[in-house]
Amino acid sequence: MAWIDACSTDDIDAEDVIRFDHGGRTFAIFRNHEDGYFCTDGLCTHEDIHLADGLVMENTIECPKHSSIFDFTTGEVETPPACNNLHCYKTKVEGGRVLVDI
Ligand code: FES
C-alpha cells in the first residue's frame, strides 16, 4: 500500500466518478455531493463492468449493467443482483490533488 497521486480534484465533477488504472489494476474514484473523495475497486462485484460508467447519487454508485447500487463510502452493496461488497481504499486531498492508498 502506498499513496498514489491519482488526479486533480477538478478532474471529477461533484456527484461523479472517474476510472483510474494503476499497476495493472483498475479503480473508481468518486466525488460526492459534499466534495468528499472516495476510491473503490473499479469493477462491479457482479460482473466485470466498470463502475465509472455508472450513475453517482450522493454517496452511491449505480452499476450501468444491472443497476446494483453500492455505497462507495463503505463499499456496501445496497441493491442486488450484486451480493459482494466493493473494496474501499483510503483517499486524501493535498494541494488540489487526490491521493489514493492502493
Ligand atoms: S454487472 Fe453490476 S450489477 Fe451486474
Boltz pocket constraint, residues with backbone or C-beta under 6 A from the ligand:
constraints:
  - pocket:
      binder: B
      contacts: [[A, 44], [A, 45], [A, 46], [A, 47], [A, 48], [A, 49], [A, 63], [A, 64], [A, 65], [A, 66], [A, 67], [A, 68], [A, 80], [A, 81], [A, 82]]
      max_distance: 6.0
